[in-house]
């Protein structure tokens, strides 16, 4: 879905970083598209046990990108508009904030403090004042940014663990030339204040009532009525149209969270209707991890839109 949405809004070349044989098999149809190439790499380049290797591998993106200027997007993003603003003008990296969180907030300060043994000076700096919380799901960089990107990789390697890439960027970004972009370039749909500022307009939100899926021989709303009513109340008085460029699902929240589904599902249905890269033939996912998601059964939704059945005419 990330690739499908990107190709709607970006006319340039696209590269997909492919970390193992399973990913290569999954991405093969995408690599046959015009403008798209697959780039294999060893995602466990540090030979580290556990999930930390995935986060460490992310910091090698600048060595893998074939482009002079690059916008990196996590695979759980949905592009909704022009992303040209993420591309750097010169040798500055372009990074994105995580909502209104700061380095002194409860969650972020706790994560930062866990690095005190590895980077005491940088940790002290982050906790001394309120810095924007950085999310590494969207990054813009160029070949001129190698010093910055190398510094990021070195810091991440000091403490390989959950989201080590993100905390490492938090620690080092003040030392390098950078631009912190507007949050519209990395927007989460999971918080209601987001909808008040950036959600789709009233008409688009109201249209979500027509998205239903078949479950146990019944038609079930993709966005429950209670959630939809709350979202409509948030957007009904907003004067400005949404200008979100990139929505970020942060894992499975595009599917698990009703507010995430409100953003993701219309795009998913369109990709299904087009059978983009054969998507209609392989959803829902078959892996055991995805079966734990309550909504995975809903993904077995044919491309033709469900409609609530009209009562049959009474016989004359």
C-alpha positions in Angstrom: 0.0 0.0 0.0 2.9 2.4 0.7 4.2 1.8 -2.8 0.8 2.1 -4.4 0.1 5.4 -2.7 3.6 6.7 -3.5 3.2 6.1 -7.2 0.0 8.2 -7.2 1.9 11.2 -6.0 5.5 10.8 -7.2 6.6 10.7 -10.8 10.3 9.8 -10.2 12.3 6.7 -9.6 11.6 4.4 -6.6 13.9 1.9 -4.9 12.7 -0.8 -2.5 15.2 -2.1 0.0 14.8 -5.9 0.2 16.3 -7.6 3.3 15.9 -11.4 2.8 14.5 -14.1 0.5 11.0 -13.9 1.8 10.9 -10.1 1.2 12.4 -10.7 -2.3 9.6 -13.1 -3.2 7.0 -10.7 -1.9 8.4 -7.7 -3.7 9.1 -9.4 -7.0 5.9 -8.1 -8.7 6.7 -4.6 -7.6 10.2 -4.8 -9.1 8.6 -5.4 -12.5 6.8 -2.0 -12.5 8.2 1.0 -14.4 10.3 3.3 -12.2 10.7 0.7 -9.5 13.8 -1.3 -8.7 14.6 -3.7 -5.9 17.9 -3.4 -3.9 18.9 -6.4 -1.9 20.8 -5.9 1.4 21.7 -7.8 4.5 19.3 -6.5 7.1 21.2 -8.2 9.9 24.5 -6.6 9.0 25.6 -6.4 12.6 24.7 -10.1 13.2 22.7 -9.0 16.2 20.1 -11.2 17.8 16.6 -9.9 18.3 14.7 -7.1 16.6 17.4 -4.6 17.1 19.1 -5.7 13.9 16.2 -4.4 11.9 16.5 -0.9 13.4 20.3 -0.9 13.0 20.0 -1.9 9.3 17.8 1.2 8.7 20.9 3.4 9.3 22.6 2.0 6.3 20.0 3.6 3.9 22.4 6.2 2.7 24.9 3.6 1.5 22.1 1.7 -0.3 20.3 4.5 -2.0 21.1 4.9 -5.7 19.9 8.5 -5.9 21.6 11.8 -5.3 18.7 13.0 -3.2 16.5 10.5 -1.4 13.3 10.4 0.6 13.1 7.4 2.8 9.7 6.1 3.8 8.8 3.3 6.2 6.7 0.6 4.6 3.8 1.4 6.9 3.2 4.9 5.4 0.5 6.1 3.0 1.4 9.0 0.7 -1.4 11.5 0.4 0.1 14.4 -1.4 3.2 16.2 -2.7 6.3 15.0 -0.9 8.9 17.2 -2.7 9.4 19.2 0.5 11.1 16.3 2.1 14.0 16.4 -0.4 16.9 18.4 1.0 18.2 21.5 -0.8 21.8 20.9 0.1 23.7 19.0 2.8 21.0 19.2 5.5 19.0 16.2 6.5 15.3 16.6 6.7 13.6 14.9 9.6 10.1 14.8 10.9 8.6 15.3 14.4 6.4 12.8 16.2 3.2 14.8 16.9 3.6 17.2 19.8 5.8 14.9 21.8 9.1 16.3 23.2 12.3 15.0 24.7 11.0 15.8 28.2 7.8 13.9 27.8 7.3 10.8 29.9 7.7 8.3 27.1 10.5 10.0 25.3 12.5 11.0 28.4 12.4 7.4 29.5 13.7 6.1 26.2 16.4 8.7 26.1 17.5 8.0 29.6 18.2 4.3 28.7 21.1 5.6 26.6 22.9 7.3 29.5 25.7 4.8 29.6 26.3 4.9 25.9 26.0 8.7 25.2 25.9 10.6 28.5 26.5 14.1 27.1 23.9 13.7 24.4 21.3 12.3 26.8 21.9 15.2 29.2 21.4 17.7 26.4 18.1 16.1 25.4 16.8 16.0 28.9 17.9 19.6 29.8 15.3 21.2 27.6 12.3 20.4 25.4 13.5 19.2 22.0 11.0 18.0 19.4 10.6 14.2 19.4 12.0 12.8 16.1 10.5 9.9 14.2 12.6 8.2 11.6 9.8 6.9 9.5 10.3 9.7 7.0 13.7 11.2 6.3 15.2 13.3 3.5 18.9 13.1 2.7 21.4 13.5 -0.1 24.9 12.3 -1.0 26.1 15.4 0.7 24.7 14.3 4.0 27.1 11.4 4.4 28.8 12.8 7.6 25.5 13.1 9.3 24.2 9.7 8.2 27.4 8.1 9.2 27.2 9.7 12.6 23.6 8.4 12.9 24.8 4.8 12.1 27.6 5.0 14.6 25.4 6.2 17.4 22.8 3.6 16.7 25.4 0.8 16.8 26.3 1.8 20.4 23.0 0.5 21.8 21.3 -1.9 19.4 17.8 -2.5 20.8 14.1 -1.6 20.1 13.8 1.6 18.0 17.6 2.3 18.6 17.7 4.2 15.2 15.0 6.6 16.4 16.6 7.4 19.8 20.0 7.7 18.1 18.7 10.3 15.7 17.1 12.1 18.7 20.5 12.2 20.3 22.6 13.4 17.4 20.5 15.7 15.3 21.5 18.9 17.0 25.1 18.3 16.0 24.4 18.4 12.3 22.8 20.6 9.8 19.1 19.7 9.7 15.6 20.8 9.0 12.6 19.6 11.1 9.7 19.5 8.8 6.1 20.2 9.4 4.2 17.3 11.0 2.0 17.0 7.9 4.9 15.0 6.4 4.6 12.3 9.0 1.1 12.3 10.4 -0.4 9.7 12.6 -4.2 9.0 12.3 -4.5 7.4 15.7 -5.1 10.5 17.9 -8.3 12.5 17.8 -6.5 15.8 18.0 -4.9 14.8 14.7 -8.4 14.6 13.1 -9.4 18.0 14.5 -6.4 19.6 12.7 -5.6 17.4 9.7 -8.3 14.8 9.1 -10.2 14.6 5.9 -13.1 17.0 5.3 -16.6 16.3 6.6 -17.9 14.9 3.3 -15.0 12.5 2.9 -15.3 11.4 6.6 -19.0 11.0 6.3 -18.5 8.8 3.2 -16.7 6.2 5.4 -20.2 4.9 6.4 -20.3 3.0 3.1 -17.2 0.9 3.8 -18.3 -2.5 5.1 -16.9 -6.0 5.0 -18.5 -9.4 5.3 -17.9 -11.2 8.6 -19.8 -14.2 9.8 -22.3 -13.7 7.0 -23.0 -10.2 8.1 -21.9 -6.8 6.8 -19.8 -5.1 9.4 -18.7 -1.4 9.2 -15.0 -0.9 8.8 -15.2 2.2 11.0 -17.6 1.6 13.9 -20.5 4.0 14.1 -19.4 5.4 17.5 -15.9 6.2 16.1 -17.3 7.7 12.9 -19.6 10.0 14.9 -16.6 11.2 17.0 -14.5 11.9 13.9 -17.4 13.8 12.2 -17.8 16.0 15.2 -14.1 16.8 15.1 -14.0 17.8 11.4 -17.4 19.5 11.0 -16.3 23.0 12.0 -12.8 23.0 10.6 -12.3 25.8 8.0 -9.2 24.5 6.3 -8.8 21.5 4.1 -6.5 18.7 5.1 -2.9 19.1 3.8 -1.4 15.9 5.1 1.3 14.6 2.7 2.2 11.3 4.5 0.2 9.3 6.9 2.2 6.9 9.1 0.4 3.8 10.3 3.1 2.8 12.9 2.9 -0.9 12.4 -0.5 -2.5 12.3 -2.4 0.5 13.6 -3.7 1.3 10.1 -5.7 -1.9 10.5 -6.2 -2.4 14.3 -7.2 1.2 15.1 -10.6 2.3 13.7 -9.2 5.8 13.1 -6.3 4.3 11.2 -8.8 2.3 9.1 -10.6 5.4 8.3 -7.5 6.7 6.5 -6.2 3.4 5.1 -9.3 1.5 4.0 -10.4 3.7 1.0 -6.9 3.5 -0.4 -6.8 -0.2 0.2 -10.1 -0.7 -1.6 -8.8 1.3 -4.6 -5.6 -0.8 -4.8 -7.7 -3.9 -4.5 -10.0 -2.7 -7.4 -6.9 -2.2 -9.5 -5.4 -5.5 -8.3 -2.1 -3.6 -7.8 0.8 -6.0 -8.1 -1.7 -8.9 -7.6 -2.8 -7.7 -4.2 -6.3 -9.2 -4.5 -4.7 -12.6 -4.8 -2.7 -12.6 -1.5 -4.6 -10.6 1.1 -5.3 -11.4 3.8 -1.8 -12.2 5.1 -1.1 -15.8 5.8 1.7 -15.5 8.4 0.9 -16.5 12.0 1.8 -13.0 13.3 -0.9 -11.4 11.3 -3.5 -13.9 12.3 -3.3 -12.4 15.8 -4.8 -9.2 14.4 -8.6 -9.2 14.9 -9.1 -7.3 11.6 -7.1 -9.7 9.4 -10.3 -11.6 8.6 -11.7 -8.3 7.2 -8.9 -8.1 4.6 -10.6 -11.0 2.7 -12.7 -8.3 1.0 -13.3 -8.5 -2.7 -12.6 -5.6 -4.9 -16.3 -4.9 -5.6 -17.6 -2.6 -2.9 -20.1 -4.2 -0.4 -23.4 -2.4 -0.1 -26.0 -3.0 2.5 -28.6 -5.3 1.0 -31.9 -3.7 0.1 -35.0 -5.6 1.3 -36.3 -7.9 -1.4 -39.5 -6.8 -3.1 -42.6 -8.6 -1.8 -44.1 -11.0 -4.3 -47.2 -9.7 -5.9 
